[in-house]
Amino acid sequence: MKGKKLMLALISIAVVIACWIAAVMAFSGVKEKQQQASLYAEAVSFDERGLYARAIPKYKEALAIRTDLNNEIEDRLLAAYHAHGDKGLYTDLVLKREKNGRATEEEYMQAAEYLIASYKREDAMNLVKRGIEKFDSEKLKEYYENTAYAYRANIAEYAEILSTSSRSDLMPAYNGEGWFYLNDYGWPARNKVYEAATPYNKKGYAAVRENGVYYIIDRSGELYAIADPSITDVSGLTASRVLAKKNGTYSYYDLDFQPLNEQLQFEEITRNADGVAAVKTNGRWGILADDLSVVVEPDFDDIALNALGSAFAGGHAMVKKGDAWHLIDTTGADVCEQTWADARAPESDGWIAVANAEGKWGFIDPTGAMKIDYQFEDAASFSDGLAAVEKINRWYYISTNGRVQIEENMTEARAFHDGRAIAITPAGAMILTLEYVSK
C-alpha cells in the first residue's frame, strides 16, 4: 500500500516537472527555436543543392518564427531569390531591408538592376540616390553616373525643331517649306502644314499662321480663336497670354487676341518664368511682373534667353551691363559681385554656363561660385542634370562631374527640358529623350 502511494506520488511529481519543463520551454521559446532551426537546416540543404523552389518556402516559413536567427535566415533568403532569378521578390525584400537599415550597397545596386530590367528606371535611380545619401558611396555614385542617363535618339529630317517645356507636348518643326507638329518620335502628329507655329502653352494652346492670318488652336488642332490680320507675328504664348506683334511692336493679348494693356508696347517680349518676363524698349531691357507691373525699368544692354524663350529660370537671369554679364535675381538685383565676358541663360535651377575673356566656357552655381572651370568652346546651362558643351567642333552632353554622357554626331545641342532635348546633326534635327528625369 505504501509502495503504491509512493509510486503515485512520484508520477505526480514527474507530471509536475514535465509540465514545468514544457512551460519553461514554451516561455523561453526553445520549442520555436528548435522548430525554426529545423526548417532553416532543411532550407539550407535544398539551397546548397540548387533546389531553390523548395528552399525558398522553407526559408519563408522559418522567418515567420521570430528569433535571433531571423537576420541570418533573411540573408539566405535574399541570396536564394537572387540565385533563383526572382527579381520582384528580391527587390521587395531589399526595400524592406532598406527600411530596417540592413540593405547593403551591393543590394541597392542589384535591386536597381532588377528595377531597370522591369522598365522602372525612375524607381531604380531613386533607390540608388537613397543609397548614396546613406553610404556616401563612390561605388553607388559611379553606378548612378553609368545608368542614370540612358536615352533614346530619333532623327527627324527637319531643318528646325523648337524646344518644349513638357515632353508630352507636340513639337513645332520646320522642313524648309512649312511648319508641322511632331510627336515624341519625330513623326507628324497630324497632316497639317502651317506658315508659322509656336510651342503649346501649359493650358494646351498654340498659335499658328495660315494664309497670313494667325489662329489659336488646341492640342487636337481644332480652331479656338482667329486674330485680326493686323497681327503680323506671334513670338509665343504664356499660360493665358499671347505675345503678339501689331503695327511694329509687341504687346500682351488674351487668347482671343484682345489687347490686355495697349499702353504696353515693346520691341521684344520674352516668355514669363518665375513670375516675371523681360521686355525690350528703345534697345534696352527691363523686367515686368506677371501682373504687368514694372519690376525694373529698361536698364540692361542685353539679356540671355534659354531654349524655351525665357530669360529667367530657377529665380535667376543673366543680363549685360556695358561689357560685362551679371547674374541677377527676379528683383533685378545682382546675386554676386563677379561678372563674366559672356553668359548663357539659366535653363533650370542648375549650374549656369559662363565664359571668360579668352572665350572659354565653364559653369557656375546659382550663387556665382565656379563649379566647372573654363574649358569648352561653347556651352548651354544645366537642366535635367545635363549640359550641352562644344569641344573641337563637336557637341556633347555632360553631367555635373564633367563626364560625357551623350555622344552623338551633333553640330548643335540644346538644353534638356522634362527629359527631352533638340540637337542638330548632319542628317537633320535629332530628338533626344531621357528614360529617367532627375527630380
Secondary structure by P-SEA (a helix, b strand, c coil): caaaaaaaaaaaaaaaaaaaaaaaaaaaaaaaaaaaaaaaaaaaaaaaacaaaaaaaaaaaaacccccaaaaaaaaaaaaaaaacaaaaaaaaaaaaaaaccccaaaaaaaaaaaaaacaaaaaaaaaaaaaaacccaaaaaaaaaccccbbbbbbcccbbbbbccccbbbbbbcccbbbbbccccccccccccccccccccccccccccccbbbbbccccccccccccccccccccccccccccccccccccccccccccccccccccccccccbbbbbcccccccccccccccccccccbbbbcccccccccccbbbbcccbbbbbccccccccccccccccccccccbbbbbccccccccccccccccccccccbbbbbcccbbbbbcccccccccccccccccccccbbbbbcccbbbbbccccbbbbbbccccc
